Amino acid sequence: MSAARPLSTLRTIAVLAALPLLLTACGYGSESTDDGKQAEVASDAEKLSVDEVKIGYFPNLTHATALVGVQEGLLQKELGGTTIKASTFNAGPSEIEALNAGSIDIGWIGPSPSINGYTKSNGKNLRIISGSASGGVKLVVNPKKIKSLDDVKGKKIATPQLGNTQDVAFLNWITDQGWKVDAESGKGDVSVVRTDNKITPDAYKSGSIDGAWVPEPTASKLVAEGAEVLLDESDLWPDKKFVITNIIVSQKFLKEHPDVVEAVLRGSVKTNEWINANPDQAKASANAALKELSGKALPADVIDPAWKSITFLDDPLASTLNTEAEHAVKAGLLEEPALKGIYDLTLLDKVLKAEGKEAVSDAGLGAE
């Protein structure tokens, strides 16, 4: 892609600041929380190059690789005597800030925060080192008001926030229908109503929105309130896959402690393998972790359909991240970013090879 151009207006800066907010089931937040979960480590277990690795993730189903990997001890097992310190976040910016400050070393995070964190530091603060999850985003609507995709025109549809991953996807879909919407105000042939995920179900129940383009489990929460799925975003992508969660690492930590990064990646690969081999157990494990973190488990009518719509995989689906950035540019929300170097899949490919799995592509966006 071409080199990044200087931001020309305060409006663009404001929109860029909003871009990375990938919503979670718990809504927005700026604070991290120590999840208090410490894995048992054998006294004679050999430490790697650090005593402790600090990881971060969201208390969300799309981050289930981390939730389950910590809950089941699968990540800790690969780290030996190096202990995990886990922190959870409710918003992308706070996790990127923590990574920049050294409060975490490795994190599970969405594509928009990854892009924004990389470009705002001129490619100096992070690398994407693996994928983690795909899918889990749906357009759900009030079936009394919207019976077909054409009926979306003229209606009020919620997205999590201006410039976030789902907002960009919906704006791009609107454009593909030949309709027009002002990206910043959300006004036009469709009213795009930016609504915090934690209050979207109430907004739907009150009738202030007619539907929403949202991630899981918010989509399934709306369905439990009577909404219907009109479109699964995965149907818009080649092979029905698009990145929803990446694993990132600070470049400093990657350079100084590659053995630890490799161990975490090995744990992630083995966790995804276990999740896919034991979907019901993994779903229960993820829900148990969510209950520990939030005090409340998701009910069956929410977690069951939500879980089915998410694919857990190691491939970062790099070409789809590039496409998501292009969609943001097309919507006028982002100046074209220079993403060359955002990926370093060297250690992931090493782990995959050792597990008898095929290497994955960085779509030409790898570090040189």
Buried (B, 14 or more C-beta within 10 A) or exposed (E): BEEBEEBEEEEBEEBBBBBBBBBBBBBBBEEBBEBEBEBEBEEEBEBBEBEEBBBBBBBBBBBBBBBBBBBBBBBBBBBBBBBBBBBBBBBBBBBBBBBBEEBBBBBBBBBBBBBBBBBBEEBEBBBBBBBBBBBBBBBBBBEEBBEEEEBBBEBBBBBBBBBBBBBBBBBBBBBEEEBEBEBBEBEBBBBBBBBBBBEBBEBBEEEEBBBBBBBBBBBBBBBBBEBBBBBBBBEBBEEEBBBBBBBBBBBBBBEBBBEBBBBBBBBBBBBBBBBEEBEEEBBBBBBBBBEBBBEEBBEEEBBEBBBBBBBBBBBBBBBBBBBBBBBBBBBBBBBBBBBBBBBBBBBBBBBBEEEEBEEBBBBEBBBE
